[in-house]
Amino acid sequence: MDGHFVVAGSPSGHAMGSSCVWYVMVTAALSHTICGMDKFSITLHRLLNIDLLWSVPIAKKWCANPDWIHIDTMPFAGLVRNLGVLFGLGFAVNSEMFLLNCRGGNSYTLSFRLLCALTSLTTLQLYHFFQIPTQEEHLFYVLSFCKSASIPLTVVTFIPYCVHMLMKQNGKKIQ
């Protein structure tokens, strides 16, 4: 049923990730995008009294089983996740730890890259096990934003920094 998302999403996500590496350097545009999307959604919701979840009652009406519709599949939840990822990525590439990793000589070695990749995959699996409670709507959106922001921050900044420091300490012990 949802196979078309995987078939279309995997190649398009890889293409976007590969082609948007240059975009990481334009963090001012990234922060303006986040603020703009946030202000636009708040304006629609509060000032114009437009319901951002207008598709949910329609989906519940026409769905064979309305219990299949969950808060984490709603459009606003997707917007919150995307804003969290953009915020986390923008915060990560502007951090001093990220800049230290870019300047360090370890970032080009195969062992550094493999250790970062394995640690990142393990950490992402741990993030996957962390389930956000869906009973309280506001709590869900706050935790979803925080989880989405912490993933790129961890993978882009914290893990390479820790691996860099670990390899730096091991290099001193050998000498």
C-alpha positions as CSV (number, residue, x, y, z in Angstrom):
1,M,0.0,0.0,0.0
2,D,2.7,2.5,1.0
3,G,5.4,1.0,-1.3
4,H,5.3,3.9,-3.7
5,F,6.6,6.2,-0.9
6,V,9.6,4.0,-0.5
7,V,10.2,3.6,-4.3
8,A,9.9,7.3,-4.9
9,G,11.2,8.6,-1.6
10,S,14.5,6.7,-1.5
11,P,15.9,7.9,-4.8
12,S,14.5,11.4,-4.4
13,G,15.8,11.7,-0.8
14,H,19.3,10.5,-1.9
15,A,19.3,12.9,-4.9
16,M,18.2,15.8,-2.6
17,G,20.8,14.9,0.0
18,S,23.5,14.6,-2.5
19,S,22.7,17.8,-4.4
20,C,22.0,19.9,-1.3
21,V,25.4,19.5,0.4
22,W,26.1,23.1,-0.7
23,Y,23.0,24.2,1.0
24,V,24.5,23.5,4.4
25,M,26.8,26.4,4.0
26,V,23.9,28.8,3.5
27,T,22.6,28.6,7.0
28,A,21.1,32.1,7.0
29,A,18.6,31.0,4.3
30,L,17.9,27.9,6.3
31,S,17.0,29.8,9.4
32,H,14.8,32.2,7.4
33,T,13.0,29.2,5.9
34,I,12.4,27.8,9.4
35,C,11.1,31.1,10.8
36,G,9.0,31.7,7.6
37,M,7.3,28.3,7.7
38,D,6.6,28.7,11.4
39,K,5.2,32.2,11.1
40,F,3.1,31.1,8.1
41,S,1.6,28.2,9.9
42,I,0.8,30.3,13.0
43,T,-0.7,33.0,10.9
44,L,-2.9,30.5,9.1
45,H,-3.9,28.9,12.3
46,R,-4.5,31.8,14.6
47,L,-5.2,35.0,12.7
48,L,-7.1,33.6,9.7
49,N,-8.7,30.9,11.7
50,I,-7.8,28.3,9.1
51,D,-7.6,24.7,10.4
52,L,-4.2,23.2,9.5
53,L,-5.6,19.7,10.0
54,W,-8.5,20.1,7.6
55,S,-7.7,16.8,5.9
56,V,-8.1,14.8,9.1
57,P,-11.9,14.8,9.4
58,I,-12.1,14.0,5.7
59,A,-9.7,11.1,6.2
60,K,-11.6,9.8,9.2
61,K,-14.9,10.0,7.3
62,W,-13.7,8.1,4.3
63,C,-11.2,5.7,5.9
64,A,-12.3,2.1,6.3
65,N,-11.1,2.1,9.9
66,P,-10.7,5.6,11.5
67,D,-8.5,4.1,14.2
68,W,-5.7,3.8,11.6
69,I,-5.3,7.6,11.5
70,H,-2.8,8.6,14.1
71,I,-1.4,12.0,15.3
72,D,2.0,11.2,13.9
73,T,0.7,10.8,10.4
74,M,-1.1,14.2,10.3
75,P,0.2,17.0,8.1
76,F,1.1,19.3,11.1
77,A,3.2,16.5,12.6
78,G,5.1,16.3,9.3
79,L,5.7,20.1,9.4
80,V,6.9,19.9,13.0
81,R,9.3,17.1,12.1
82,N,10.7,19.0,9.1
83,L,11.1,22.2,11.1
84,G,13.0,20.2,13.8
85,V,15.3,18.6,11.3
86,L,16.0,22.0,9.6
87,F,16.6,23.6,13.0
88,G,18.9,20.8,14.1
89,L,20.9,20.8,10.9
90,G,21.3,24.6,11.0
91,F,22.4,24.5,14.6
92,A,24.8,21.6,14.0
93,V,26.7,23.2,11.1
94,N,27.1,26.4,13.0
95,S,28.5,24.8,16.1
96,E,32.2,24.9,17.1
97,M,32.3,21.1,17.3
98,F,31.4,20.8,13.6
99,L,34.0,23.3,12.5
100,L,36.6,21.5,14.6
101,N,35.8,18.3,12.8
102,C,36.0,19.9,9.4
103,R,39.5,21.3,10.2
104,G,40.8,18.1,11.8
105,G,42.9,15.8,9.8
106,N,41.0,12.7,11.0
107,S,37.9,13.6,8.9
108,Y,39.6,12.3,5.8
109,T,40.7,8.9,7.1
110,L,38.8,5.8,6.4
111,S,38.9,4.6,10.0
112,F,37.3,7.9,11.1
113,R,34.5,7.7,8.6
114,L,33.8,4.0,9.3
115,L,33.7,4.6,13.1
116,C,31.4,7.6,12.6
117,A,29.1,5.7,10.3
118,L,28.8,2.7,12.6
119,T,28.3,4.9,15.7
120,S,25.7,7.0,13.8
121,L,23.8,3.9,12.7
122,T,23.8,2.5,16.2
123,T,22.6,5.9,17.6
124,L,19.8,6.1,15.0
125,Q,18.6,2.7,16.0
126,L,18.4,3.9,19.6
127,Y,16.5,7.0,18.4
128,H,14.1,4.6,16.7
129,F,13.3,2.8,19.9
130,F,12.4,6.1,21.6
131,Q,8.6,6.3,21.2
132,I,6.9,9.7,21.7
133,P,3.6,9.5,23.7
134,T,0.7,10.4,21.5
135,Q,-2.0,10.9,24.2
136,E,-1.2,14.6,24.7
137,E,-1.1,16.6,21.5
138,H,1.0,19.5,22.7
139,L,3.6,17.2,24.3
140,F,3.7,15.1,21.2
141,Y,4.5,18.1,19.0
142,V,7.2,19.5,21.4
143,L,8.9,16.1,21.8
144,S,8.6,15.4,18.1
145,F,10.4,18.7,17.3
146,C,13.1,18.0,19.9
147,K,13.7,14.4,18.6
148,S,13.8,15.6,15.0
149,A,16.2,18.4,15.9
150,S,18.5,16.2,18.0
151,I,19.0,13.6,15.3
152,P,21.0,15.8,12.8
153,L,22.7,17.5,15.7
154,T,23.9,14.2,17.0
155,V,24.9,12.7,13.7
156,V,26.5,15.8,12.2
157,T,28.1,17.3,15.3
158,F,28.3,15.1,18.5
159,I,29.3,11.8,17.0
160,P,32.1,13.1,14.7
161,Y,33.4,15.3,17.6
162,C,33.5,12.4,20.1
163,V,35.2,10.1,17.5
164,H,37.7,12.9,16.7
165,M,38.5,13.3,20.4
166,L,38.8,9.5,20.8
167,M,41.1,9.2,17.9
168,K,43.1,12.2,19.1
169,Q,43.6,10.6,22.6
170,N,44.5,7.2,21.0
171,G,47.1,9.0,18.8
172,K,48.7,10.6,21.9
173,K,48.9,7.3,23.8
174,I,50.7,5.6,20.8
175,Q,53.3,8.3,20.6
